[in-house]
Amino acid sequence: MQSSTGKHESDQESPLISVKETAALLKVSPVTVYRRYHAEVFPGRRVGRKIDLHRPFVAALHAAICAGRSVDVDEFAVAWKRARTAELDEAVA
């Protein structure tokens, strides 16, 4: 079923976000997003030629930027990944 924005409702709930959407949200070039993904800074997955990023990471990065903080993307990504690993370790234990 499509919503009033023309997207499928399941798209809005997806844990992944496209490179194009990420670039628009962060107001950077898609090439910048591809570079960060290939440098293993941005977490995501590749299926064939399509690359999708983890929506929670992009949302957290966007929120940090919108909060007016000066954000070092590399440091932010390391801290975010470390926090997620710790959460997963606690959930398994």
PENOR-V158774 format. One record per pair of residues at least 24 apart in sequence whose ideal C-beta (glycine too) atoms are under 7 Angstrom apart, sorted by the first residue. I is the first residue (numbers start at 1). J is the second residue. Records with the same first field share a line. If there is no record, write none. Layout:
# PENOR-V158774
I: J, J
This chain:
# PENOR-V158774
14: 55
15: 54, 55
16: 52, 53, 54, 55
17: 52, 53, 55, 58
18: 52
19: 51, 53
22: 53, 58
25: 58, 62
26: 61, 62
36: 73
41: 73, 74, 77
42: 77
43: 81
